[in-house]
Amino acid sequence: MEADTEIKIQTRFEKYNEFVTLQDEALSLDANPQVSGEESGRRINLVWNMINIFAEYQEQSYLLDPFLEELVTPVVEKFKFYAQGITTGSFHFEDIATFTSELELAAPLTRVSYLLYNYLKFRGYKTIIRFFPHEIADLAVALDFAQVLERAQSSSTLWSTRYVALLWISLICMIPFDLSQFDEVGKEGQTAVEIEALAKRSLTNSGIVRESAAILLSRFYVRRDALPRLPAFLDWAKTRATDQEDIFECLGVYQTLCEAIKNIPSAALSQLIPEFFEAARSLRAGSTLCTNASIRKLRIKLLSRIALRLLPALPRVPLRKGRVLYGRNDFEHSTSENEDCVEVPEEIEAVLEELFQAVQDRDTVVRWSAAKGVARISERLPAEFTSQVVDTVIGLFSIHSIAIASLYDMPAIAESTWHGACLSCAELLRRGLIANDRLTDVIDWMIKALYFDIRKGAHSIGSNVRDAAAYALWSLPRAYDASTIAPFADKLAKSLVSVSAYDREVHIRRAASAAFQEYVGRTGIFPHGIDVLGKIDFFAVGVRRNAFLVAAPQVAEHEEYRPFLIDHLIGTTLRHWDTAMRQLGAQSIRKLCELDLPQLGPQCVNRARPLLTMSDPSDVHGGLLALIQLSDAFSGSPELERFRQEAFSFLIDIPVDMVRSPRNELVTAAACQLIGSTISLKEILLEERSSVPHWRTTIDLGLKHRKSTVQEAAAYALAEVSKLVDSDIYKSTFIRDFRSGSPVMQQSLARLLGLMDYKSYPHALPEAIDCLVESVIPSSELRMPDVDARRNCMVSIQLILTALTPHPSRRLSLDHAIGMYSALISGLEDYTTDERGDIGSWARIASIQGLTSVSLTLLTLAKSDITCIEYIPANLYQEAIAGILKQGVERLDNVRQQAGGCIVRLLACPLPSLNDPNPWKFHGEQLFKELLLSNAAEEDAASSHSWQDSSWIFPKAMHFLEVPEYRPAVLAGLLISIASKTDSTQRHVRNSLVTYAKKLPVDANGGGNYSLQALIADLIAEAKSNLSSNSKVIPVLQALNVLLEADALERLCDSEDGIKSIQALLSIVSRGVSKLKSIHRIQECMRTLVNLLAIPHVSDSCVPRLVDFLTHQYPTIRAETARYLYLFFQSRDIGKDTEEVEEILLETEWFVNRYSYTAET
């Protein structure tokens, strides 16, 4: 599933009032630097709230245009106010600016400048700068302010202020006044020097300040009084590009030149053109600067603009506009009548040569800049020269295409060339610069480019080529009239539809859809254009699965498009490198063929056959997938049955070595699936004389394959065979291999035993059931050691039980049914672990799903058939619920999620129609519904992913303990979570336990279904009954420690039974300490004993028992006891003086021989 975040479409600036309120408040704040931290945070939040509104409208920034003047003017005036205050001394710079990035937006000046920067970013500097003050007198203020900023402490917090200040100066420089009037006496030209120096120094900035400096310099040099300084700057620029390796400075230089050359007067430019050329070509080919894509892009842009200034602007108009305005639709007449008089300078040829090289650059930004340059220059060239440019661009496609059979054989380097050529064609088409007689070649290449996809390793390249081709075709109807495009309409419509529906990338599908829409709206020459457009619009093709399986079949209802869509699927999609694309392509072929299955189905079967003979496993896999889908479509149709059998016979075309290769698991799995979909009784009985003699060998290979997907496919194939012949002939072999074969074979056969058709041949059922049950029961000697095999057995047990409904008594004995249900329950206790972790969870999840599915099926059937209830005894059903509840409160998120969803389904399950259905009733049903299903939101959360959220489930899970029938299982699950090493689980379950325990009454007399005394008694009983199991005792001790550390057990001392429970706990943690071997258990016992010191009734009894830990034979235990005891004394007051004890704990070397300090202790 493709993730696709849609942008909200706005119609007006709805948050205008909110934004104005925030801005007024931000501007009204005083400039007092002494503000509290809370006030600083509030001021920062004001700015961020405005920025968030900017972000919301960023994609539709034009909605703010009616309000820009009233919004921007107050901010600009505030900025000017602070600038004047700093230059006149009314403000100290440090009072209104900050050098600390954390408090940047709390300072008045940086807050205002950052807000201005966001306006500039939001709407563009050309739009916003119009609202800046631009009187001549403002120059002195702006220049002095910028110089103060430059002299200020270097800090990243001033970048927005410097950016705005330089833009302000650039605006003032556009006013035609004499800069010398600001010069001091005897310092002629001082102002110009200061402006130039300030901007040139800023060109080295690595951020956006460099861009504003380039704009300032470009506007400065086009002034009449500053133009004489430009040659010196050009000389300086050449040295920067040749002798220096400063990338940022070089970027600034080229940005300045690109901006300046647009506005230099023509009279002055003629003398400077050679200098500009030399500056553009001063980069050394092998220099570090040439490796930077941005520098190469700016260099190409500069060369393009130089060429544009060399050429006169011809009154050329695009063809569509020319036809409307002048009544002309011929290429030759779209040019000016006197264009033949235009002399093309020699430099143009050199520039175009460099642009054609740049069109093939390795970086997209360079290619696109070059493509736009080619089109803009061509727009000013005479028709003959433009035609030559078009020929050269079209020739780029042939560079890597000469001696190749198809696009699949294209070298990877061709991507850049094709992308640049497509962009160039798009820009030329958009301007109507390609003659009508060349449209055929251009459109043919664009259609080829729509399918440009070259596999490179584990991915492919070419999506940018396809996108550029869609852009080019989108440009065509915008510049050419319908009569010109009409000869290509059929070809264009089919190509764009196929790409809209079947391209892998969402942006390509949408680009092709947009191009199709352009033709429909502007020309109306596409067949069924409006109808088809509604089926492949922007939203319909946004999700790949919907495009393949919904949009494409709807388009194929129009017969004009159907053959082309099928051709695309067979020739392109089924051969795609992406497995998911091949799978969707095969499903789409089925959808299309079902429109006319008798006619299209056989054709597609025969057309898919050649793919099976290909050497590429991807092609073979795609062909097999198509045959599988079509064979499934043929099932149930007697007249099409022979085509299913033909599809089976095509398996003989696949090289046996390809199927046998362990690396081609996709081919092996697909071959097994095709066997299962097409096998017939005739082929089975023919055995070695079958049209595919090795079909059984292929299935055997699949059963022995290490990949689970291949095993499933092979099991499915054999299961289909079992529906046609008596499986008793294979039963003994299967069971023998199942019990003694390799783990891989056991996994496969475990799947197979659940898929076989026992309804047709029930005599094989008892032995299969015995085999499956014996393989999972913990007490069985035949229990499978491989957890994957046990999981598959669980799944097979579920499949058998559900497959034999609705009348299980006809084929299944009661003992077998109860045994299978009991086997599923036993799977809930599978906690096998290895280096992969808790792999037993796989079996537990299968058991949860199996128990739920079987229980729901049988209980539902019991409403109409009472005999079905005998197959699910009430005691086993309640045991299953308890086990699932235990899994619902365990440590693994995915297990909890599976269990939670099943619990919700069981809660909603109807009771059987019996006189007394209560034994099958969910105990505490009302409590569970209140906790999980009290409202729609809770119900949705309980059935979705909230069980994975520890903070959601564990506070509720504690109340599950109030149901006595499920309490032991729930408590066991909670203890496992408490002992978890995952912090997110452990933290929430421990906090929930403490909170719940503190709310419980001390004993049963306090009311309620549970009490604190009962909780502690249950925990102690759990420990006593499992004293020999560290995995059981340690979680109990951890839970008790959590309660002791939180002072949740102090209330137990108010009752005699509570004191007995604490004394029993003391006995457990202090008995036989020296005999314990588990360091983890010893440490938990120690912590519990230390925490019991806080309870006065047992405090004195705890002290002598501490000696066993402080003198333990393990140094780690001695040191940890001393550390924990010291921290306990530091944080707790036990009513005794512990200073001397603390001093001993600190000074003693606990890791030395224990006998040296035993006496002292």
N, C-alpha and C positions, 0 to 999 in steps of 0.2 A: 504494500500500500504506500502510495506516495503521499508524503506530508505536503500539504498545500495551504498556506496561510493567506486568506483573502483579505484585501485591503478594504476597509469600510469606505463606501462612496459617500462623500459629504455633498450637500447642495448649497450650504451657506455657512458663514462663520458663526456657528451656534454659540460658541463660548466667548463671544465678544465681551459681554458684560463682565464675566468672570475674569477675563484677561485684563480688561481695563482696571478693574478693582485691584488686582494683584500688582499691576504696573504702577498705579498711582501710589499704592502703599509703599512699594519698593523705592520710588523716587522721592517720597516724602520723608524717608528716614534721614535723621540728621547725620552729620559727619563726625560724631563723637567717637573717638577711637577707644574710649574706655567703656566697653560693653561686656556684659556677662557672657559666659559660655552658652547659656540657654538662649539669650538674645541673639548671639551670633548664629546659632543653629536655626533660629526662626527666620533670620534674614536670608540665610543660605537656602532654606526651603522655599522662600518666596520666589527666588530666581528659578529654582528647579521646577517649581510648579508651572511657571511660564514656559520654560523650555519643553516640558512635557506636552503642553498645548501646541507649541511649534511642531513637535514631532508628529502629533496627531494629524496635522494639516499639511505636512511636508509634501505629500504626493499631490496635493491640490492647493498649492500656495497662492494661486491666483484668486482664491476666495477672499483673501485679505486685502486685495488691491483697493476696494472702495474705502478702507479704513486706514490705509498705510500712513497718510499724511498726519492724521490726528494721533496715530499711535507712535510714529517715529519722531515727530517734531519735539515732544517733551523730553524724550530720551537724549536727543542730540543737544538740546538746549542745556540739559543738566551736564552733559559731557563738556560742553563749552564753558559752562560755569566753573566746573572743577579745573579745567585747563587754565582759564584766566586767573583763578585763585592761586594756582601753583606758580604761574609766571609772575604775578604781582606780589607774591609773598603773603597773600591772605590765608593760604593753607600751607601747612608743612606737608611735604610729600609723604612722610611716614605716617601722617595722621589719616590720610584717606586712601592709602595703598598698603598692601601687605606683601611680604616676601615668603609667607608661609602658605603652601599649597592647600592645606586643610582649611584655612580661613580666607581663602582667596575671594570667595563671593560675599563674605561678610564686610569687606572693605568697600566704602562708597564708590571710589573711582573704578576699581576692578569690577565691581558689580554692574555699574552702568556700561562700561566698555564691553563686558561680556554679553550683556543684553543686546548692545548694538551689533556685536559680532554675529549673534544668532539671527538678527534681522537680515544682516548681509548674507549669511549662509542660506537663510530661508528663501529669500526672494532675489538674491543676486545683487552684486555691488552696483551694477549699472542702474538698477531701479531704486535702491535705497539711497545712494549717494546724492540724488537730486534734492533730498530733504536736509542735507548738511548746510550749515551757514557758509556762504561763499561771497562775502564782501572782501574788498581789497584789504581792509584793515585787519581782517582775520588772519592774514598770512603771518604777521609778526607773532600773534598768539600761538598759532598752530606750530610754527617753526621752533619757537622757544620751548614750547611744551614737548615737542618731539626730542629736542636736544636734552631736556631734563630727563626724559625717559631713558635716553641712551646713556646718560651719565650715571643713572641710578644703579644700585646694586644689581648685578646680573641675576635674574631670577626667571624661572619659567612662568611665574604668575603674571608677568607684564605683557605677555605676547599679544593678548587681545587689545590692550590699550595701545601698543605700538602699531598694530595693524590698522586700527581705526584712525589714529593720528596721521599716518602716512597717506591713507586714502583721502583724508580731509585736505591735506596739503596738495595732493594731486588734483583735487577739484578746483582749488583756488588757482592753481597754475593754468587752468584753462581760460581764465579771465584775461582779456587782452590789455594788460597794463605793463608799465616799465618796472622791472624788478629793481632798477637802480635807485628808485625813490626810497627804498628801505635801507640803502647802504649808508654807513657812517661816513662822516667827512674824511676824505683822504683814503678811503678803502673802497674804491670803485669795484663793483662786481662781487662784493663780499656776500651778498644774499644769495646770488646764483651759486657761488662756490659752496656755501654752507648747505644749500638744498642738494646739490649734486653729491657732495661728500657724504651727507647723511644717508641718502638713498643708496649710494654705492657700497657703503659699509653694511647696510642692511641686506644687500644681495647675498651675503654669506650665511644668512639665517637659514636654519633647516626647516622652518615651519612656514606658516602662512604669511608671516611678515615679509618674506622674500617676494611674494606675489604683489603685495601692495607697494613695495619698493620698486619693482619692475614697472608697475602702472605709473608711479610717480615719475620715474626717469623718462618713460616714453612720452608722457605729456609735457615734461619739462623740455625735452630736446626739440619738440616741434614748435615751441615758442619762437617768435621772431628774434628775440634778444638772446636766446640760448642755443639757437641752431648752429652758430659757429663752433660750439663746444662738441658737437656730434662727431666730427672726424677724429678728435682726440679720444673720444669714448670708443669709437670703432677700433682704433689702434690698440687701446687698452683691452678691449674685448678679445682681440686676436691673441694677445699675449696670455690672457686668462685661459683660452682654449688650447693653447699649444704648450705653454711652459708650466702650467699649474695642473694639479690633480684634484682640486677642490670641486667635488661634484655639485655641491649646493651653489657655489659661486657661478659655476658654468651654467647651471640651470637658470639662475637669475639673469645672467648676461643674455642668454638666448630668449628668455621671456621678454626682456626689455626690447631687444631688436625686433621680435615678432610684433610687439605692440606699436613700436615707433614707426615701422615702415608703412603701416596702414595710413598714417596721418601726415607724413612729411609732404610738404608741398612739392608738386611735380617739378617745378623749376629747380629746386635745390636737390631733388632726388637724382636727377640725371647724372650729376657729378659724383654722387655717393654710391651709385649702384655697384661699381667695381669693389668698393670697400665692403659693402654688404655681402657680395659674393665671396670675397676673400675671408670674411669673418665666418660665413656659413661653412666654408670648406677648410677651415683651419684645423679642424679636428684630425688628429693622426689616426689612421685606420686601426692600428693596434693598441691605441692608448686605453687606459682604464676608463676614461670618460665615454668612449664609444660603446662600452659594455652596458651603459645605463640606458634603459629603454626611454625614459623621459627626455634625456638629452637628444637621443636620436629622433624622437618625435618632434621636438621643438626645432631641430635642425631642418627636418623635412618641411615643417610648417613655414619656416623662414624662407626656404628656397621657393616654396609655392607662392608665397606672398611677393617675393622679389619678381617672379615671373608674371604675376598678375599686374604689378605696377609697370612692367615693361610693355604690357599689351593694352590696347584701348578697349574700353567696355563697349561691346557690340550690343545693339538692341535686340538680342535674341530672346525669344519667349518659348516656353514649353509648347509642345504641339497642341495639347488640348486648349490652352489659353490662346494660342495662335489661331486655332480654328474658330474659337468663339469671338475673339476680338477683331480679327482681320479677315476671316473667311478663308484662311489658308490651312491646308492639312498636308502639304508636301514638304519633305525635309529641306529641299533646296530653297523653297520660298520662305522658310522660317528664319532665314538669316537676313542680315541687312543687305540692301542692294549694292552697297559700295564696299562689301567685305573683301572683294578681290583687290582693293587698293591697299589693304592692310599689309604692312611689311612685318614679317615675323622675325624678331631678332635672333641671332645665332645662339644666344644664351638659352633660349627656350628649349632647343633641342637637348642641350646638356642637362637642363633642369628635369625635363621629362625622362631622360635616361636614368637619372638618379631616383626619380619617383618610381619608375618601373622596377628598379632594384629594391626600393623600400617597400613596394607592394608585396614583396616576397619575404619581408623581414620576419624574424622569429617571434616578434612581439606584436600582439593585436593592436595596441595603441599606435604603433608606427605604421602598420598596414592601413589602418583606417585613415590616419592623417594623410598618408600618401594617396589613398583612393580619392579622398575629397579634393586633394590638390590636383590630381589628374583631371577630375571632372570640372573643377573651376577654371583651370587653364583652358581646357577644351571648349568651354563655353565662350571664350573670347577668341578662339582660333577660327580661321575660315573653314568652310565645310570640308574642303579637300584635306586639310591638315587634321581636322577632327576625325574624319574617316580613317586616317592612318593611325591615330591614337586608338580608335576602337579596334582596328585590326590587331594592333600590338597587344591590347588587353585580352582579346579573345585568344590570341596565340599563346598566352600564359597557360591556358588549360592543357595545351598539347605538350608542354615541356615534359611532363611525367606520364603522359598517356599514350605515347607512341608504341608500341610493342608490348602492350598488356592486353589480356583477354577480357578483364572486367575491372570494376572499381576495387574488388577484393584484392587484386594483385598490385595495387598502387603502393609505392613506398611511403613511409610515414612522413618523409620530408615534404611530400606533395601537399600536406595540409595547409601549410603557410601560403604556398603559391595559389592554391585554389581559393582559399579564404580571401586573400588580397584581390584576386581577379573578380570574385563574386561581389566584393564591396565596391570595386571600381565600376563594374557593370551596373550595380544598384544606383550609384551616384550619377552615372551617365544616363541611365534610364529615367531617373527622377527629374532630370533636367531636359529630357527629350532630345538627347544628343546622338542617339543611335538611329541611323537611317532605316527606313522600312525594309529595305532589301537585306539588311543584316540582322533583322529581328529573328529570323529563322535560326541562324547559328547561335545567337545569344540565348534564345529560349531553350534550344536543345541542350546547351551546356548547363543552363540553370536547372533544368529538370534532372540532368545527371547529378548535379551537385546536391539536389534534394536527398539523394540516397548515399551521399559520401560518408562512409563509415569504415574505418580501417582498424582492425584489431591490433592492439599493441600490448603484449603481455596479458595481464588479467583484466584489462579494460580496453576501451577503444578510443580513437580520436576522430574528430570530424564533426562534432556537434556545432562548432562555430561556423563551419562551412555550410552546413544545412541551414543554419539560422540566417547567414548572409544571403543564401540563395532565396530563402523565403522573403527576405527584405527586398531583394531585387525584383522578384515577381510581384510583390506588393506595390513597388514603385511603378510598374508598367502601366496599369490602368489609370494612374494619376496623371500621366503625361501623354498618353496616346488614346485616340478615340476608338470606339467599339469596332468600326469597320476595319481598322488596321489590325486589331487583335483577333478578330473573328476567325481567321483561318487556323488559329492555334487554340481556339476555345476548348475543343474536346480534349486535347492533350493536356492542357493546363488544368482543366477541371478535375480530370481523373488523378493527375499527379498530386495536386494539392489535397484532394480528399483522402488519398491513401496515406499521405504523410500526416495529415490532421488526425487520422484515426490510429495509425500504426507506428509512429515514431516512438522511440524509447523515452526521449526527454520531453518533459511537460512544456518547456518553453518553445520547443520546436513545433510541437502539435499546435500550440496556441498561435505561433507565428504563421504557420500554414493556414490555420483557420482564419486569421485576420486577413491574409492575402486573398483567400477565397471570398471573404465578405466584401473586400474592396472591388473585386470583379463583379460580384452580384449587384452591389449598390451603384457602381458607376457605369457598367456596360450592359448588364442583363443578358449576357450571351451564354451563360453556363446553363446546361440542362437542369431543369427543376431547381434552379438556384436558390430561391427563397426557402423552399421546402428542405433542401439538403442543408442549407446554412443553419436552420433551426435545430438540426440533429447533430451538427459538429460545431456548435458555438463555443465561446470561450470557456463556459462552465462544463459543458458536456465532455470536452476532451481534457479537462483538468486532472482527472483521475485515470490512470492508465487502464485499469481493469474496466472501467465504465466505457472508455473509448473503444476498447477491443470488443467487448461483449454486448454493449448496448448501442453505442452510436454507430459503429460500423455495420452491424446487421440492419439497422434502420435505414442507413444510406443504401445498402445493397437491395432494398426493396425496389429501387429504381434500376431497371435492367441495364441502363447505360453504364452504370458504375460497377455493377456486380463482377463482370469478368476481370476488370482491372484490379479490384480489391483482392480477388482470389489469386491473380498473378503475383501481386505484391506479397501476399502471405506465403505462397509456395516458393517464390524466387528469392525473397529477402528475409522475411520474419522467421521462417522455419530454419534458416541457415544462420541466424543471428548468434553472436558469441555469448549472449546472456541467456542462461537457462530459463529464467522467468519469462523472457520474451518468447522463446520457443513454445513454452507451455501455454501462454496466453494465445499465441498464434494458432496453435492446434485447436484450442477451444473455439477461437473465432472462425476457423474454417468450418467447424461443425455447425456453428450458428448460421453461417452463410449458406451452407449446403442444405440445411433444413428448410430453406425457403423454397427449394425445388429438389428434394432429395433424390428422386429417381433419375433426374437428369444430371445434376451437379455432383452427387456423391460418387458414382462410378468414375467420372472424369477426374475428380480430385484424387481418388485412390490410385489411378494409373499415373497421374502426374507426380504423386509423392514417391512412387517406386524408384525413380532414378536417384533420389537422394540416398537410398540405402546402399548404393554402390560407390558412394563418395569415399575418399580417403580420410576426410576430416570427421572425427567422431561427432562434432556438433551437427553436421549435416545429417548424418545417420540418425542421430537422436531426434532431430526435428521431424524427419520422415516417419520415424516410428510413432512419435506422438500424434502426428496427423492421422496415421492409420488406426491408432487406438481410438481416437475420438470418432472417426468415421465408422469404425466397426461397431462401436457402442450405438451410434445413430441408426445403423442398419438392423440392430437386434429388434426382434418383434415384427419384422417385415419379411414374409416368406419370399416375395419376389426379389428382394435384395440380399437374400441369404448367400447366394453364390458369390457376391462381391466380398462378403465377410470371409469366405473360404479362400478367395483369391488373395486377400490381404494376409492371411496366414501363410500362404505359399510364398509370398514375397520375402519371408524370413530367410529363404535360401540364398538371397542376394547378398546378405550381410557377411562380410569376411568373418570366419570363425575365430580367427586370432583377435579380432577387435572385441568380440563378445567375451572372450576368455581373459583379456587383459585386465588385471586388477585396477588399472588406472581409469578404465572406461566404465565405471559403475553406472553412469547414466544410461549408456547403451544397453548394458546387461539388464538393468531394471526395466527399461522400456521394452526390451525384447520379451521379458517375462510377462509384462502387462499385456503385450499384444497377443502372446500365446493364450493368456487367460481370457482375453476378449474374443478371440477368433477360433479357439480349438473346437473341434467337432468330434462326435463319436466315431465317424468314419476314419479320421486321422489317427485317433487313438488305437483303433483296432488294426490299422495297417502297420503299426509299429515301425519296423525298419523300412518298409515300403512307402512310408508317408512322404508327402511332397516336401516335408522338412524333416529328414530323418534324425537330426540332432536336437529336436525340440526338447526332448526329455533331458538331454545333456545340458542344455541351456538352463533349464530349471534347477538341475542339480548344482550347477555353478552358482546360481543365485542363492540357493540355500546355504552354500558354503562361504558366501561372500561376507566380508567383515562389516560392510556398511548395512545399517538397519533398513534403509530404504530399499536396497536390493533384496534383502531377506523378505521384507513385506511383499514385494512384487512377486517373488518366487512362490511364497506361501499362497498368495492370491491365485496364481496360475494353477497350482496343484489343487487348491480348493475348487476351482472351476472344473478341473478334471474329475474330482470326486462327485460332482453333480451328474456326470455322464456315465460313469462306470462305478462298479462296486469297489469302494476304497479298501475293502477287506484284503485285497491282494497286496496292498501297500502297507497295511496297518502294522503288521509284525516288523517289517523293515523300519518303518518310521519309529516305532517305539524302541526297537533295539538301538538305533542310532541316537535316539533322544537320550537314552539312559547312559550310553557309553561313548557317544561321539564327542567331538571337540566342542568347546564352549560356543563357537559360532554356529555349528550345526544344531546344538541344543536350542539356541535362541531362535533359529529359523523354524525348527520343528515345533517349538512351543507356540509360535504364531499359527503354524499350519493346523495344529490339532484343534484350534478354536475356529478355524474358517471352514473346515470340511463340512460337507452336506450330510448331516446325520438324520435329516427327515426322510431322505430317500433310502438310505441304507443304515437303519438304526442299530444293527447288530454290532457295529464297530464302536458304538458309543460307550458302553460300560468300561472297556479296557482303556479307552482314551481318557475317560474321567479319572479312573484310578491312577493312571500315569501322571496326570496333571496335579491331582491332589497330593500324591506322594512326593511330588517334586517341590512342594512349598511348605508342607507341614513341618514345623521345627523338630518334632520328635521322630520323624521318619528317617530311616537309614538311607533312603534314596533321595533325600533332599538335595536339590541342585546347589552346588557351591557358587555358581555364577549368578550374580544378582540380576543381570539383564535377562537371563533365562527365566528366573523366578518372576520377574515383572511381566514377561510375555505370557507366562503361565496364568498369572492373575487376569490378564486381559482376555486370554482364551476362555477361562472359566466363566467370566462375565458374558462373553459372546455366546457360549453354549447355553447358559441359563436363559438368556433373553431370546435366543433363536428358537428355543423349543416351546415358547409361549405362542398362542394363548392356551394351549392344552398340554401342559407339561406332563400330566399323568399318563398320557398315551405312550410316551417314549422314555420317560425319566422316572426312575424309582425314587421313593421318598428318601431312602438312606443316601443315595448318591447326591440328591439335591441338598440335603442337610450337610453332608460332608463337604460339598463345594462351597456352601455358604460359610461353613466353619473355616475352610481354608482361606477364604477372603478375609475373615476376621483375623486369622493368625498373621496375615501380611501386614497388619497395622503395627505389629511389634518387631518389624524388621529394621534393625538399627545397624546394619553392616557398614563398616567404614574401611577405607583404604587411603592411599595417597591422594585420591580424588576427592576425599571428604566423605560426607554422609551419603553414600550411594544407595543405602537402604531406603532413602526417601523416594527413589523411583518406584520401588515395590509398594511403599505405603500409599503413594499417590494413586497407583493402579488399583490398590485395594479399596481406597476411598471411593473412587469412581465406580468400581465394580459393585460394591455394596449398595451404593446409592441407586444405581441403575436397576439392579436386580430387585431391591426393596420396593422401589416405586412401581416397577412393572407388576410384581406379584400382588402388592397391596391394591393397586388399581384393578387388576383382574379379579381380586377377591370380592369386589363390590358386586360382580355379576356371577362369579363362579366361586362358591364357598370353599371348594376343595383346594383351591390354590393357596389358601392360608396355611395348609398343612406343610407347605414347602418353605415356610418362613416362620418357625416357632417364635413365640413372643420373647422367650428368654434370649435367644440368639439375636433377635432384632434389637432388643434393648442393649445387648452387649455391643452390637455394631454401632448404635448411636453413641454409646459411651466412648468407644474407641475413636470415632470420628470427632467427637468433642475434644478428646485428648489431643488429636492432631491439630485441631483448630486453635489451640493455645500453646502450641510448641514453638520452637525457636526459629524454624525455617520459614521465611516469608511465603515461598511458593507452596509449601505444604499447607500452611494456614489458609492461603487463598482458596485452594482446592477444597479443603474441608469446610471452610465457611460457606462457599457456594452450595455445597451439598447439604449442610445443616439447614439452610434457608429453604431448599427444595423439600427436605423431609418434613419441616414444620408445616409446609403447605399441603402435604400429602393427605388424602382423605382416608378415614378409618374404614376397615372392611365391614361389610354388611353382616355382622354377627349379633347375637343376642347380647354378648358382653365383649365389645371391642376394646375395652379399657386396657387390657394387657399390651396392646399394640400402640397405645397412646403415648405421645411424646411427654415424658414426665416433666413437670414444671413448664408446660407449654405456654401458659399465660406469662410467666416470668420471661421466657426467651423471646416471646413476641413483643413484650414491652421494651426489652433491651435492644432488640434487633429490628423490629418492624413496627415501632410505635407510630411512625408517620412515613409519608412517601419518601422523604429524604433519607431516613434511616434504612428503609427497605432497599432503596437504590444503592446505598452505600454497602449494606450487608451482602448484596448479591453481586457487587462489582469488585473493586480492588481494595476496599478498605480493610479487609482482613490482613492484608500485607502491612498495613500501617499500625505499628505497635502502639502508638499513642491513642489510636481509636479503639482497638480491640481489647487490650488488657484491662483498662478500667471496667469494661463491661464483663470481661471473662471472670473477674473475681466473684461476681454475683452468681456465676454458674455453680459455685460451691454450695449454694443454698439449696440445691436439689440433691437430696441424700443418695438417690439411685446412681447418679453420675459423679458424685463427689470424689471417689477414689481415682477415677480416670482423669478428671479435670485437674485434681491436685498433682497427679503424676506429671501431666503435661506442663503445668505451671512450674514445677520444680526443674524440669528439663530446660525451660526458658530462663529461669533464674540462674542456672549454671552455664548459660550460653556465654561464649567469648565475644559475641557481637554486641558492641556497646549500645546500638540503637534498640536492640531487643532487651538486653539486660537492664538498661536504665529504666525503661518504661514499665517493665513488669515488676521491678523492685519498688519503684515509686507507687505503683498501683497497689501492691501488696500492703505497703505501710499505710497508705491512705485508707484502704478497706479495713485493715485490722484495727485502726484507731476508732473507726465508726462502729465496730461490732460491740454488742453488749458483753460484759465479762462472762456471764454464764447464761444458761437457758432461762433463768428467772427474769432476765432483762428483756424478754420478748424477742421476736424475730425467729428466723429459721436456722440461724447459725450463731455461734458465740465465739469469742476469743479463746475461751478455755477449750472448746471443741476443736478449734483450728490447731492449737498447740498440741492437743492430745492426738490429733490425726497425724501431725508431723512427726511426733515422737514415735507413734505406732509404726509409721512408715520406716523410720530408722531402725527400730528394734527388730522388725521383721526381716530386715535386710542387712544386718550388722556385718555380714561377710562380703557384702558388695559395695565397693567404694563408689561405684557409679550411682548407687541409690542413696548412700549415707551422705556423701559430700553435698549434693544439692539441698538436702534437708538442713544440714548445718549452715549452708550459705543463706537459706531463707530465714532461719532463726537468727543468724547474725545480723541480717538486715533489720529484723524487727527489734533486736536488742539495741543496736546502734541508734535507732530512731526512738527509743524509749517507749515502744509500743506495748511492752510486756509488763510494765510497772504495775498495771491494774490487776494483774493476776494475784498479787500478794494479798488482795482483799478477800480472797476465798481460800478455803483449805484445799480444795481440789487444784486450784491454781498453783499453790505452793508445792503440792506433790508433783505436778507436772514439771516445775522448774527443778525440783530435786532429781527427778528422773532424767532430765536433760543433763544435769551436772554429772550424774552417774555415767551416762553414755559417753561424754566427752573426756572424762578423766580415767576411765577404766582401760587397762591394758595398753597404755600409751607406748610403752617401751617395745611392745610386740608388733606395733603397726609398721608397715614398710612403705606406705604411700605418704610421701612428703606433703602432698596436697591435702590429704585427709588429716594429717597431724596438725598442719597449720590451721585448718578450719576448726579443729577441736580446741586448739590453743586460743584462737580468737573468740570462740564462744565462751571459754572459761574466763578469759579476761573480761569480756563484756558482762558476765554474770557478777563480777565484783560490784557493779552498780546497783545490784538488788540486795538490800540489807539482810533479807532472810537467809541468803546462802553465801553472803560475802565472806564470812569467817571460814566457811567450809572450802571456799575456793583457794584461799591463800596457800595452804600446805600443798595443794595439788599442783600449783604453779612450779614447784621444785622439779617435778617430773619433766617439764618442758625446758626449764632453765639449765638442767643438767643432762639433757638428752644426748644420745650418742652422736647425733647428726649436728655438726656445727651450724648448718643453715637454720635448723630449728631453734637452736639456742640464741643465735643472733636475731632472728625474726621475732622471737618471743620477747627479748629485751627491748627491741625497737617498738613493737606494738604496745607493750606494757607501759613504756615511757610515754608514748603519745597518749595513751589512755589516761594516765595520771595528769598529764598536762591539760587535757580537755575536760576531765570529769572531777567532780568533788565527791569523794566517797566518805567524807566525814572523818578522815584520819590524816595525820601528818605523813606525807610521803616524800619529803625532801631528801631524807637519807637514802631511801630506796632508789630515788631517781639518780642520785649521785653515784650509787653503786652500779646502776644499770649503764650509766654513761662511761664510767671509768674501767669497767671490766672488759678484758679482751675475750670475747665470747668464742672466737675461732680457735683459741689455744686448747691444749689438752684439758678435757673437762675435769679430770681428777685433781688438777692443780688448784681449782677454786671451788670444788664441791663443798668442802667444809665451811668456807667463808659464806657461801650462799645459804 
